[in-house]
Amino acid sequence: MKKNILFLCTGNSCRSQMAEGYAKLYLNDRFNIYSAGIEKHGLNKYTVQVMEEDGVDMSRHYSKTVSELDSIDFDIVVTVCGDANERCPAYLKKTKLIHKGFKDPAKAAGSELEVVHFFRKIRKEIKEFVKNELIKLI
């Protein structure tokens, strides 16, 4: 039986979505994979763009809050930002909790090229974490 894993961030618009996409690519045979936010900010268009560049289809992804998934018993919760780690609902803290913070690409400033470059940088960090580090922690 597969375990349920949740990637949690503030708004479920960038980091947790990227982590979900890569986890489905690398860990889908062992886990049911979800992402959510403490709040719902909508899926960021640059998230979709940079993930597509790396061959991960996000076209069916959408932003959701953790309360929308409260019927699921999670075995592992991975917080991908400090805010989600601090505000993680108490009932989720009863599971195996892993924290790995990443800078928020949604807060990137500058030209469109600079923003996309920052999204790519965070995408690479999240991919490396999911592909190479996370499996050792779970």
N, C-alpha and C positions, 0 to 999 in steps of 0.2 A: 504494500500500500504506500502510495506516494505521500510525502509530508507536504504541508502547506507553508509556503514562505511568502512574506510580505515585505516589500520595499516601501518605506515610509519617508516622506519629506513634507515640507510645509504645504505646498500647493498642488502637488502631483502634476506639474506642468513640464518639468525638465528632468531632474536627477533621478527620481524614482522611476519615471517612465523609461529612461535610458537603461537603468539597472534591470527593470522588468524585461525589456527587449533583449538584452544580452543574456539574462538568465534563461529566457525561453530558448535562446540559441544554444547555450552550453549546458544547461542543467535540466531541461524539460523532461528528460527520461527518468529523473529521480524526484522531481518536485512539481507540485501545482504552484504556479507563480502568479503573484498579484502585485499591484502597486496602488498606493493611495496617498492622500495628503491629509494633514490636520484640517486644512481648508481646501476649497476647490478653486483653482485659478484658471482652469482651461489649459488644454494642451498647447504648448508654445510651438509656433510654426517653425522656428529654427531647430527645435528638437526633432521634429519630423524630417526636416531637410538633412541634417547632419547624420541622422541614423540611416536614412535612405542611401546616403553616400557610402555608407559602410555595409550596405546590403540588408539592413533590418527594416522591414516594413512596419510602419507605425500607423497605417491608414485606418485601422480598426480600434486604435487606442483612444481613450477619452479620459478626461480628468474626473476623479471621484474622491470622495472623502472616505476616511476609514470607517465611519459609521454606516456607509453603504455596504460594507463587507462584514458587518458585525455578526452575521449568521455563520461565518467561517471560523473554525478553530485553527488558529495559526500555531505551527510548531516552532517557527523561527520568524523573528521580526528584525529587519535590518534598517536602521535609521541612517539616512544618507545626508543629514544636515543636523547641526546643533539644535535648531529650533524644534525639530521633530523629536530629537532625543530627549529634550527637556519637557516637551508637551505630550509625549507618548501617553495615551490613555492607560490608566492603571491596569485594566484587565489584560492589555497586551504585554505588560511588564512581567506577567506570570509565565511567559514563554521564554525560550532562549532568545535573548536580546543581544544584538551585535550593532555596534556603532562604528560607522566609517564616514566621516564628514567630507563633503566636497563643496567647493565654492559654488555659489549660485550663478549659473550662466544667464539667468533672466535679468540679473542686475548688471550685466555687461554694458559698458558705455562706449561711445565712439561711432565710427562709420559702420555701415552694414558689414563691410568686410572684416573690420575688427571684432564686431559682435560674433559673426560666424566663426572666426578664428578661435575666439574664446570658447564657444560651444564645442568646437572640435577638440580643444584641449581637454575640457571636462569629459567629453565623450570618451576620449582615449584613457583617461584616468579611471573612469567607471568600468570600461571594458577590461582593463588590466586587473582591476579589483575582482570583478565577477569571474573572469576566466582563470586567474592565477591565485588569488588570495582567499576568496570566499569559501571555496571548497575545503580548504584547510581548517576553517573556523567552524564549519558545520559538520 
